[in-house]
Amino acid sequence: MRRCISCRVVQDRLKLLRFTNDFELGLMINKGIGRSAYVCKTKKCSKDSKFKKNLQKALKLTIDPKFYEIIDMEIQNYK
């Protein structure tokens, strides 16, 4: 059971999208070993105004704005 960083709802980790700050490879989606953050696979959570700040805070790194476009494409794949 994991908590979404945007809506704070606790769900099974298979229903959430995982972002990992891998110590060797950098920021990854649904892969890697290291500090992780989870978000629901819905547009509501990824478009939340606090999402970007919460993701950067949870992973303890600054994220390139182009990566958020990749997140949007990834979430569209789950519809």
Secondary structure, 3 states (H helix, E strand, C coil): CEEECCCCCEECHHHEEEEEEECCCEEEECCCCEEEEEEECCHHHHCCCCHHHHHHHHHCCCCCHHHHHHHHHHHHCCC
